[in-house]
Amino acid sequence: MPEPGVRIAHGADFAALFLDSHLRLVGEPLVAREWADEREAARWLYEEAPFGLLAHDTSDDPRFVYANRTAQRCFGYTEEEFTGLPSRLSAAPDAQEDRDAFVARVNRQGFADGYRGRRVRKDGSLFWIEDVCMWDLVDVDGHRYGQAAVFRSWSDVTGPG
């Protein structure tokens, strides 16, 4: 596993952290499939997953350390632009309170699901992320690396959100 507090990115160790922590905290697998090895899981999660998958670190103003290709397309950022971006900037300015309340639930419980929130793309346009589950990225020894979120559907905001 990566050292706590260090910048993490996609790779076999990170895929294992995503999958294992989701199973332990949420009580169900992130995806209903198995891979030959964790490198294949990492590749699939990053390149082919039909859902957005994000992670931010544990800093005081958490910054994204991971965004799979689906999330990159939804938000309109490249991986280089996403990495290091404060995760609070993913929410529309008038949706910050809602986002903060969801993150606070995760902080209290280890995970939260059933969330729907307005997000902002790089170009300023708004969209909904729906069917969101967020959980702590914690290894079996209790080291916390940040939080991850999966959103399984999304749609453009039409009208006054």
C-alpha positions in Angstrom: 0.0 0.0 0.0 1.1 3.6 -0.5 2.4 5.5 2.6 -0.3 7.5 4.3 -0.4 11.1 3.3 1.6 10.7 0.1 0.2 11.6 -3.3 -1.4 8.5 -4.7 -2.4 7.7 -8.2 -3.7 4.8 -10.3 -1.9 1.5 -10.1 -2.4 -2.0 -8.7 -1.9 -0.8 -5.0 -4.5 1.9 -5.5 -7.0 -0.4 -7.2 -6.7 -2.8 -4.2 -7.3 0.1 -1.8 -10.4 1.2 -3.8 -11.8 -2.3 -3.9 -10.9 -3.5 -0.4 -11.9 -0.4 1.5 -15.2 -0.2 -0.4 -16.0 -3.9 0.4 -15.1 -3.5 4.1 -16.8 -0.1 4.7 -19.8 -0.3 2.4 -20.3 -4.0 2.7 -20.5 -4.8 -1.0 -18.1 -5.0 -3.9 -17.5 -1.8 -5.9 -18.0 -3.9 -9.0 -19.4 -7.4 -9.5 -16.5 -8.9 -11.4 -13.1 -10.4 -10.8 -9.8 -9.8 -12.4 -6.7 -12.0 -13.0 -4.7 -9.6 -11.0 -4.8 -6.1 -9.4 -3.0 -4.5 -12.4 -5.9 -5.6 -14.6 -8.3 -4.2 -12.1 -6.5 -0.9 -12.0 -6.5 -0.7 -15.8 -10.2 -1.5 -16.1 -11.2 1.0 -13.3 -9.2 3.8 -14.9 -9.9 3.1 -18.6 -13.1 1.2 -19.0 -15.3 1.6 -15.9 -18.8 2.8 -17.0 -19.0 5.0 -13.8 -17.1 8.0 -12.6 -14.5 7.2 -9.9 -12.7 9.9 -8.0 -10.4 10.2 -4.9 -9.1 13.0 -2.9 -6.3 13.1 -0.3 -6.4 13.9 3.5 -5.1 17.5 3.3 -6.9 20.3 5.1 -8.3 21.4 1.7 -8.5 17.9 0.1 -7.1 17.7 -3.5 -8.0 15.1 -6.1 -5.4 12.4 -6.5 -7.4 10.2 -8.9 -10.1 10.6 -11.6 -10.8 7.8 -14.0 -11.5 8.5 -17.7 -15.3 8.6 -17.2 -14.9 11.2 -14.5 -12.5 13.2 -16.6 -15.0 13.2 -19.5 -17.9 14.3 -17.2 -15.9 17.1 -15.7 -14.0 18.1 -18.8 -10.6 18.0 -17.2 -7.5 16.0 -18.3 -5.9 13.8 -15.7 -3.1 16.4 -15.2 -5.7 19.2 -14.7 -7.7 17.1 -12.2 -4.8 15.9 -10.1 -4.1 18.5 -7.5 -7.4 20.3 -8.0 -9.2 21.1 -4.6 -12.1 18.7 -4.6 -14.4 21.4 -3.2 -14.1 23.1 -6.7 -16.0 20.1 -8.2 -19.3 21.4 -6.7 -21.1 24.4 -8.0 -20.7 27.4 -5.7 -24.3 27.3 -4.5 -24.0 23.5 -3.9 -21.0 23.7 -1.5 -23.2 23.4 1.7 -24.8 20.2 0.3 -21.4 18.8 -0.7 -19.9 19.6 2.7 -22.8 17.9 4.5 -22.3 14.7 2.4 -18.6 14.7 3.1 -19.3 15.2 6.8 -21.6 12.1 6.8 -18.7 10.1 5.3 -16.4 11.5 8.0 -18.8 10.3 10.7 -19.8 7.0 9.3 -16.9 5.8 7.0 -19.2 5.9 4.0 -22.5 7.4 2.7 -24.6 6.7 -0.4 -27.7 7.8 -2.1 -26.4 11.2 -2.9 -27.3 13.5 -5.8 -25.4 16.7 -6.3 -24.8 19.5 -8.8 -21.3 19.7 -10.1 -19.4 22.1 -12.4 -17.4 21.3 -15.4 -14.2 23.0 -16.4 -16.2 25.1 -18.9 -18.6 26.3 -16.1 -21.6 24.2 -17.3 -23.5 22.3 -14.6 -24.4 18.7 -14.4 -25.8 16.3 -11.8 -23.9 13.3 -10.4 -26.4 10.7 -9.2 -26.3 7.4 -7.3 -23.2 8.5 -5.5 -21.4 6.5 -2.9 -18.4 8.0 -1.0 -16.2 6.1 1.4 -13.0 6.5 3.3 -9.9 5.0 1.7 -8.6 3.1 4.7 -6.4 0.0 4.5 -6.7 -3.0 6.8 -4.3 -1.5 9.3 -6.4 1.6 9.7 -4.2 4.0 7.7 -6.4 6.6 6.0 -5.4 7.8 2.6 -8.4 10.0 1.7 -11.9 9.4 0.4 -13.2 8.0 -2.8 -16.5 8.5 -4.6 -18.2 6.6 -7.3 -21.1 8.1 -9.3 -23.0 5.7 -11.5 -25.1 8.2 -13.5 -25.0 11.8 -14.5 -27.0 14.3 -16.5 -26.9 17.9 -17.6 -28.6 20.5 -15.4 -31.5 21.9 -17.3 -33.3 25.0 -16.0 -32.6 26.4 -12.5 -31.2 23.2 -10.8 
